[in-house]
Amino acid sequence: MSDSSNLPMVIPSNRAWNRGRIIGQKRPLQPKHVWAIRVRLEIANAVRDLALFNTAIDSKLRGCDLVRLKVSDVYSAGAIKERASVLQRKTKSPVRFELTEGTRASLKEWIDHPIMSGHSFLWPGRFHDRPHISTRQYARMLKGWVQSIGLEPSAYGTHSMRRTKVAQIYKKTGNLRAVQLLLGHTKMDSTVRYLGVDLEDALSISESVEI
């Protein structure tokens, strides 16, 4: 048998892309995180970021759909809609979402801001060749939000925003069908995987029901 202790150590020439990062499904924000970020954005008077953050939580949209929202999608007859509907780019199917009172207030403040004059997209880009912010810009903004409250940014991504509200809905109701509709999934299997539902979740729901 050869002695492997004398073999030279192999040292990778390039740093691994995932070194120091948390990989896998991104975590949803907890309610305390949501409120902590909101407070910081309000104190900073970050009108756009607050409106974007609130809309991301309420709408549960994918990043590619969120950044392409138009003013007309959420605003009509001088007021913010209580419910809106958009066509998803990935599935080509419509999905509806609610806009809560706090979100409507932050959206109204942003739409009334002088910066928004003449813009049709809700989150306009800074350059003429970019009518709206990119998903990469949105991801960078999210990183700043979670870092501002002391969270590890590699544990969260744009899908964290999409999952945040539905995770709480599922936790409180156990209603997968409702979550499926809210996310605009065509298959229940996609919803189950997205939420990370396992046998323990099913048993917990079952234990809470007495017959």
N, C-alpha and C positions, 0 to 999 in steps of 0.2 A: 504494500500500500504506500503510495507516495505521500510525502509530507507537504500539505497545502500551506503550512505556515511560511514556507520559503518563497511562495509565489508572490510576484509583485502586485501591489494594490492597484486596482483600476480606479482611476479618478475621472469622473465625467468632465469633458471639456466645456460643456455648456450647462448653465444653471437650469434645473428642471423647471418647467413652466408653472407647476403647481406647488413649488417649494414655499412653505410658509402660508399657503392659502387653504381655506376650508372649501373642499369641493363637494359636489353632490347637490341635491335639491336645496334651494335657498329657503331660509326660514321666513315665516310670516312675522310681521311686527306684532308685539303684544299691545293691548290697549294703553298701557302705561307709556310705551314707547311712542305711540301715536300722539298722545297728549303732550309728551315732553317735546317732541319735534314741533308740534303746532305752537306751543308757547314760545319756543326759541325763534321761530319764523315771525311770529307776531311782534315780539320784542325788537327784532331786527328790522321790522317794517318791510319784510320781503314779500311784497304784494303778489308778484307772479309766482314765486315758489310756494307760497301758502295756498294759492288757488290751484296750482298744479298738484301739490301734495294731496289736498282734500279731494280733488277730482279723481286722482289715481285710486285712492282708497274707496270712494263711493262707486266709481264706474266699473272697477274690477277688469279693466281692459288690458289687453296685451300692450306692451310698450309701443309697438308699431302702429297700433290703432289710437292710442292716447295722444301721441305727438302729432297726429294728423287731424285731430278734432278741429272743427271749424266753429266760429262764433255762432253761426246759424244752427249748429247741432244742439247748443245748450241755451240759446238766447232767442226770444221771439216776443214781439209786441212790447218791447221795453222792459221785459222781465226775464229772469232765469227760469227755465223750465223745471218743474218738479221731477219729471221723468223724460229721458231722452232715448234715442235709438240710433245705432250706427251699424253699418255693414262691415263685418269683420273681414280683414284682408286674407287671413289664413283659410277660413272656412267658407267665405263668400256668403255667409248667412247673417241675418240681422240679430242684434242682441240689444235688449233694453236694460236700462239701469236707472236708479234713483239718484237724485241730488238732494242731500239733506239740507236743512236750514243753514247750518254753518258753512257748508260748501257753496250754497247759492250766494250767501253774503260775500264770501271771498271772491267768487267769480264775478259778481257784479262790480266789486271794487276794482278788479283787474281790468274788466272790459271797459269801465269808465275812465281808466288811466289814460293820460295823453299819449303814452307810448303806443297804445293800441289803435290810435286813429288811422283809419284806412286799411287796417289789416283784416283779412278774411279768416286766417288761421288763428286759433286760440292761443297758440304758443309760437309766435313768429320767430324766425331765425334772425340772426344779426347781420347776415350778408344777403345781398340781392339775389344770389343764385340759390339761396336756401329759404324757401317760403315758410318753413317751420323748423323747430329744433329737431335734431336727429335723436335716434334711440340711444346713441352713444353719449350725447350731451345729457340726456335724461338720466342715464346710468351714473354719470359723473355727479350730477346734482344729488341723486339718491345717496351716493357714497358720502357726500358732504353732510347730508342730513343725519345719517346714522352715526357718523363720526362725531357730530356735534353733541350727541348725548352719550358718548362713550362706548358705543357698540363696535364690534369688529366688522369692518366693512366687507371683508371677503365672505362673511356668512350671509350677506343680504344682496339681493339683486332686484331688477325690475319686476321679476315674478313674485318677489316678496310683497310688493304693493298689491299685485293682482290677487294674492292668496290671503291677505290680511283679514279682510272682512268676511270672506266665505269660511275661513277657518273658525271664526267666532260663531258664525251662523250654524255651522255643522256641530260645533261643540255644544251649543245651547239647544239645538233641535234634533240633531241626528238625521236631518232630512237631506239625503243625497240628491234626490230629484230636484229640490229647490236649488241646491248648489249647482247642479248640472245646467239648469236653465239660466242662472245668473252668470255663469262662466261662458255660456254659449257653446258648450261641448255637444257634439253630435252623438257621442257614445258614453254610456255610464262608466265603462271601464276607464276612460280617460279621466273622469272625475275622481274615481277611486284612487288611481295612481297619483293624481295631482295633489290630493289631500293627504296621501300617505296612509289611507285607511287600512287598518290591519285587524286581526282577530280580537286583540285587546279592546280596540274601539268598539267593535260589534258587541262584545260581552259587556262592556260598561253601559252601553245603551240598553241592552237586554236586562241588565240588573236593575236599571232604574224604573222598569215597567213591572208592575204587579198585577196579576190576574186573580 
